[in-house]
Amino acid sequence: MAGGKLVLEGRVSVKCFLLGLSVLVIPFIKTCFGNLDWVFDYLTETPGKIAICVHIAVVNGLLLVLYRGPLYKVAVRACFLGVTFGCGLILSFSDTSWTHFGWYMCSLSFFHYSEYLVTAIINPRTLSLDSFLLNHSVEYTLAAVSSWLEFTVEKLIVPELKQLRWLSLLGLLMVLCGEFLRKAAMLTAGSNFNHIVQNEKAQSHVLITSGVYSFFRHPSYVGWFYWSIGTQVVLCNPVCIMGYTIATWQFFRERIEEEELFLIHFFAEDYVEYKKKVPTGLPFISGIRVN
């Protein structure tokens, strides 16, 4: 925030996320005359699909009128995440076997939108389209698509596997706790937080050891680690639970070692002493070894 005011891109993203969320208006108009049992049909039957397509087309047309260039790119991404979150809410409150997938849609869309919004608040200098993390990496995209495929295939073959409500609730708890920890870490670090590992120390860069950083050296990674695994527990995806655990563990093990090399270079003995007192927070990852 600049002078206590959210930067323009941040304000645009908020408006457009809420605009996308307006997809909730269409089905809930009908709930005034009935119950929620029909809501799932809104997303799966032809009239519902047409309604969503028309809604998206109208909203996108509005965005084209209101914004140009870089601001339009921000607006369309925020709006897309708002629509996804809204559709996830519709599924979440519908009496169908897709309820847990609705939880997943809400978790995924909120994570990506909040990454952008919090970055706009704490460190607007680094704000870019990449702050949405939608194009994080090819591996990240493949992992997401794999989880959707596993859920769909297993739902067709072993539908009872997707009805383990206690397991999905556990996953939702992991998602909420992971999300809270990551955002708490970002807000605590403030302008020191960056999505990209920094190899040069900025003048304003200080070592953060308070708040959630007094419990974990890398709380944002801990939050993301359990959030990502939690999304697969929500979906009751046994293959992806194992795959996500291994892949994210390996990713953060390498990233933490890379990051701590620079942190020791930046802060010398201060970081070494901090490292001795506070764990990384991730299982079986101790970070770079210091002699």
Buried (B, 14 or more C-beta within 10 A) or exposed (E): EEEEEBBEBBEBBBBBBEBBBBBBEBBBEEEEEEEBEBBBBBBEEEEBEEBBEEBBEEBBEBBEEBBEEEBBBBBBBBBBBBBBBBBBBBBBBBEBEBBBBBBBBBBBBBBBBBBBBBBBBBBBEBBEBBBBBBEBEEEBEEBBEBBBEBBEEBBEEEEEBBBBEEBBBBBBBBBBBBBEBBBBBBBBBEBBBBBEEBEEEEEEBBEBBEEBBBEBBBBBBBBBBBBBBBBBBBBBBBBBBEBBBEBBBEBBBEBBBEBBBBBBEBBEEBBEEBBEEBBBBBEEBBBEEEE
